[in-house]
Amino acid sequence: MEFKKCNRCGQVKPEPEWPASQWKKGGWCKQCYRDWHRARYAPKNDADDFPRACAWCGESYRPKQRRASTYCSPHCKTLARHAAEKTARITAKPPDRHCMHCGAPLPRQMRADALFCSEKCNYGAHALQRKLRARTGEEGKPGYLRAFIADRDRWRCGICRKSVNKKLQHPDPMCASLDHVIPVSQGGTNDPWNLRLTHLVCNLSRRAAGGGEQLAML
C-alpha cells in the first residue's frame, strides 16, 4: 500500500484516507478537507445554528450552511416550487369560465382549454352535435351551444314562457331542450337565431308545427 504526506497536517497516510482527486497530485487528506469544510460553512453566530421549522413540511431542522435556509431538504424545496407554479397557473386562468353545455362555473383547477365541467356534459354536448348535424345535414355547426342559448333566453322556455330548471337532466320532461323556431322539415337550420330554449315536454308537444314565431335576436 502506498503512503503520502498531507500538506496541511503533515501526517503520512495511506491511499484510502485521501480524496480520489488529490491522491495523484498530492494535497490534503480527507480529514483535513473535512475539517476545513466544516469550519468554512460553520454558522456565523449562535442564532444561525438554532433549529428552524421547514416552510413546507413544518419539521424542525438545523441548518447545515451559513446562507439563508428555508427548507429542511431539497425534496421539500422542490415540492414547494411545484406548488407555487401550480398556484400561478390557476391564478392566471380566467375566473368567469362556464361549461359550454350546462352553463355551470368551471373550477379553477381545471385545464385552461377545458370546455365542459364533467364527462357527462362532454358526452351530452357531442351527442347534441351529432343529433343536430344528422337532422339538418349541416357541417361545421357546434353542438355545444346549449349554454349560450340558455343564457341568451335567461333560462326561460320559449313556448310556455316558464322558467327552466338547469339542474334537471334528461329524460325529465321539464329538463332543458333546444327547439328549432323554424322546424327542420320546413327548412330550419341550426343557426343560433333559429334555436331557443324550451322544456323537453314543450318541445315534444310542438313537434314540427311552425307558428311563425319571432326568431331570436343575437
C-alpha positions in Angstrom: 0.0 0.0 0.0 1.3 3.4 -0.9 1.6 6.3 1.6 1.8 10.0 1.1 2.3 13.1 3.3 -0.6 15.6 3.8 0.5 19.2 3.0 -1.8 20.5 5.8 -1.4 18.3 8.8 1.9 16.8 7.9 0.8 13.3 8.6 1.7 10.3 6.4 -1.4 8.4 5.5 -2.3 5.5 3.2 -4.3 5.9 -0.1 -7.8 5.1 1.4 -7.5 8.2 3.6 -7.0 10.6 0.7 -9.6 12.1 -1.7 -9.5 10.4 -5.1 -8.9 13.8 -6.8 -5.9 14.6 -4.6 -4.1 11.2 -4.5 -2.0 11.6 -7.7 -1.1 15.3 -7.4 -0.8 15.4 -3.6 -2.6 17.9 -1.3 -4.8 17.5 1.8 -6.0 14.2 3.2 -9.7 13.5 3.8 -9.7 14.6 7.4 -8.2 17.9 6.6 -10.6 18.6 3.9 -13.5 17.6 6.2 -12.3 20.0 9.0 -11.7 22.8 6.5 -15.2 22.4 5.0 -16.9 22.4 8.4 -15.0 25.5 9.5 -15.8 27.3 6.3 -19.6 26.6 6.4 -20.0 26.9 10.2 -22.7 29.3 11.4 -21.7 32.9 11.7 -23.3 33.2 15.1 -25.4 31.2 17.6 -28.7 32.5 16.1 -27.9 30.8 12.7 -27.3 27.5 14.4 -30.8 27.3 16.1 -33.3 24.8 14.8 -35.8 26.1 12.3 -39.2 25.0 11.0 -39.3 23.8 7.4 -41.5 26.2 5.3 -43.1 23.1 3.5 -43.4 20.2 5.9 -43.0 22.1 9.2 -40.4 19.7 10.6 -37.7 21.1 12.8 -34.2 21.0 11.4 -30.8 22.6 12.0 -29.2 24.5 9.0 -26.1 22.9 7.6 -24.9 26.1 5.8 -24.4 29.7 6.7 -26.7 31.1 4.0 -30.4 31.6 4.5 -32.2 28.3 4.7 -36.0 27.8 4.4 -36.5 24.1 3.7 -35.2 21.0 5.5 -34.3 19.1 2.3 -34.1 19.5 -1.5 -37.2 17.4 -1.7 -39.3 19.9 0.3 -37.8 22.7 -1.7 -38.9 21.0 -5.0 -42.4 20.3 -3.7 -42.8 24.0 -2.6 -41.7 25.2 -6.0 -44.1 22.9 -7.8 -47.0 24.1 -5.6 -46.1 27.7 -6.3 -46.0 27.0 -10.0 -49.4 25.3 -9.8 -50.9 28.2 -7.9 -49.6 30.7 -10.5 -51.1 28.6 -13.3 -54.5 28.5 -11.6 -54.4 32.3 -10.8 -53.7 33.1 -14.5 -56.8 31.4 -15.7 -59.9 33.5 -16.4 -62.3 33.5 -13.3 -65.5 33.5 -15.3 -65.3 30.3 -17.3 -68.5 28.3 -17.7 -69.4 24.9 -19.0 -70.4 25.1 -22.7 -73.2 22.6 -22.1 -74.8 23.2 -18.7 -73.5 26.7 -18.0 -72.1 25.7 -14.6 -68.9 27.6 -13.5 -65.8 25.7 -14.2 -63.4 25.0 -11.3 -60.2 27.0 -11.4 -58.3 23.7 -11.1 -59.4 22.5 -14.5 -57.3 23.0 -17.6 -57.2 26.3 -19.3 -58.7 24.8 -22.5 -61.5 22.9 -20.7 -65.0 23.4 -22.2 -67.1 21.1 -20.0 -67.4 20.7 -16.3 -67.8 16.9 -16.4 -67.6 13.8 -18.6 -71.4 13.7 -18.6 -71.6 17.2 -20.1 -68.9 16.4 -22.6 -70.8 13.4 -23.8 -74.2 15.2 -23.8 -72.7 18.2 -25.8 -71.2 16.0 -28.5 -74.4 13.8 -28.7 -76.3 17.0 -29.3 -73.8 17.9 -32.0 -74.3 14.6 -33.8 -78.1 15.0 -33.5 -78.2 18.5 -35.0 -75.9 17.5 -37.8 -77.9 14.4 -38.6 -81.2 16.3 -38.7 -80.1 19.1 -41.0 -77.0 17.7 -42.7 -75.1 20.9 -41.9 -71.4 20.6 -41.3 -69.3 22.8 -39.0 -72.2 23.7 -36.7 -71.2 23.4 -33.0 -73.3 21.1 -30.9 -72.1 22.5 -27.6 -74.0 25.8 -27.7 -76.8 24.9 -25.3 -75.3 27.0 -22.5 -75.1 30.0 -24.9 -78.8 29.6 -26.0 -79.9 29.1 -22.4 -78.1 32.3 -21.1 -79.4 34.3 -24.0 -83.0 33.1 -23.3 -82.4 33.6 -19.5 -83.3 30.0 -18.8 -87.0 30.6 -19.8 -88.9 28.3 -22.1 -89.6 29.8 -25.5 -93.0 28.1 -25.8 -94.7 28.2 -22.3 -92.6 31.2 -21.1 -92.0 29.5 -17.7 -88.5 29.1 -16.2 -86.4 26.1 -16.9 -84.6 24.3 -14.0 -81.0 24.0 -15.1 -80.4 21.1 -12.6 -82.9 18.8 -14.2 -81.4 16.2 -16.6 -82.8 14.1 -19.5 -85.3 12.3 -19.6 -87.1 14.5 -17.1 -90.0 16.2 -19.0 -89.1 19.6 -17.6 -85.4 19.5 -18.4 -83.8 21.9 -20.8 -84.1 21.2 -24.6 -83.3 23.0 -27.8 -86.1 23.7 -30.2 -86.0 24.9 -33.8 -88.2 28.0 -34.3 -88.5 27.2 -37.9 -88.8 23.4 -38.0 -86.1 21.4 -39.8 -88.9 19.9 -42.0 -89.6 23.5 -43.2 -86.0 24.4 -44.0 -84.9 25.4 -40.5 -81.2 25.5 -39.7 -79.0 25.0 -36.7 -78.0 28.7 -36.5 -78.3 30.2 -33.0 -81.1 32.6 -34.2 -83.2 29.6 -35.1 -82.7 27.8 -31.8 -84.4 28.6 -28.5 -84.5 27.0 -25.0 -87.6 25.0 -24.1 -88.8 22.4 -21.7 -88.5 18.9 -23.2 -92.2 18.3 -22.9 -93.0 21.6 -24.7 -90.6 20.7 -27.4 -92.1 17.2 -28.0 -95.6 18.6 -27.8 -94.9 21.2 -30.5 -93.4 18.6 -32.9 -92.9 20.0 -36.4 -95.6 22.7 -36.2 -94.4 26.1 -37.2 -96.4 29.1 -35.8 -94.4 32.0 -37.3 -92.7 32.8 -34.1 -90.2 35.6 -33.7 -86.6 34.5 -34.4 -84.1 35.1 -31.7 -82.1 38.4 -31.7 -78.4 37.9 -31.1 
